[in-house]
């Protein structure tokens, strides 16, 4: 018998039974907003670590000054990471942990982390990055060396804490909350996010996984296709291009007359070769979307459901 047909039948039956209240489906841990946030942070940690390895090799090892574009790109990338991490920690403090604490006693090891130390490290990394200059002076070398070492420690501590939370917390989330309950909380949170913030959250996912996640929290397919997914691609294009340039230490060169080559290392978001004016146009479009289309307004018809669709 066709296994895919059996799978569809089982999913259909499960959805119908859950809708009828016979039982509740468990949370899919890997698709949970908590796990998605952790993966987005890991993605940024790895991208910045690669960028700092390149900067350290250029300035400290080879003694060559960092070009202005590289310093500005580093500053911009670290600022975005700073805001994304603060957004995630605020969500954890104000939404996730209170929601869990309402039904269970959180393990002490899950709460046993020094947030003050993490924030001090994060502030130090950001301060060093903002103070970078484009000379090859001993002061500049010392700053890059300290920035590289400080971020390495921050990355290690954050990865350890996120892994500990997932090992201890995700099983408890599955045990005490249904997929329906988790999706309701996720829908409220995601509906309040700007497109740029939503792009950050979903950036590590493949296109199919992004669609699956948006569908799970109730975003209509047509709205995804015509509005939201194109906005996410535009937001991703500039960021991924910057990540690639920082990792290689080189600006992307021109190909032919006025064309830029967009490589495949970071997924070739946006589709290969694009005109020189496109990055500026894409940035302007994303900024316009952020101002005119806050995702809170997207709640409009999200509550509509197809037959058998779970919250």
Order of alpha helices (4+ residues) and beta strands (2+ residues): alpha-alpha-alpha-alpha-alpha-alpha-alpha-alpha-alpha-alpha-alpha-alpha-beta-beta-beta-alpha
